[in-house]
């Protein structure tokens, strides 16, 4: 992960890639959609090698957008990861808290309850 982070810093840095440096969240939207579709195609065909590659491309999109946000002073990749970790723990209160869920239906009910609490 550190190597990938360093590569993106280089690509977006002063002597980096002219194309990469011109990108914005808006200009990158089509690529995020394309990569997500390619992940779905790999799943549909059962091609694990393609799935591995396409998941890497989706990860690149997440890191790229995070780097753009970091350059704008909005948030960092670490902020994205921390927010995700906090959300996973909050929404899995049947694992990390006091709620009890044995069935999938109970998990979904708890997930919905916790998600609703976040919006309140």
WOPE-V360050 format. One line per field, one symbol per residue. ss: DSSP state (~ for helix, > for strand, _ for the rest). phi: phi as a letter, one per 20 degrees, with the letter a starting at -180 (. if undefined). burial: # if it has 24 or more other C-alpha atoms within 12 Angstrom, else .. A space follows every 50 residues. Layout:
ss=???
phi=???
burial=???
//
This chain:
ss=_~~~~~~~~~~~_____~~~~~__~~~~~~~~~~~~~~~~~~~~~__~~~ ~~~~~~~~~~~~~~~~~~~~~_____~~~~~~~~~~~~~~~_~~~~____ ___~~~~~~~~~~~~~~~~_
phi=.fffffffgffefgdefgfgfefcgffegfffffffffffffffemefff fgfffffffgfffgfffffffemeadffffffffgffffgfdffddcefc bddfffffffgfffffffff
burial=.......##..#.......##...#..#..##..##.##........... ...##.############........#............#####...... .........##.........
//
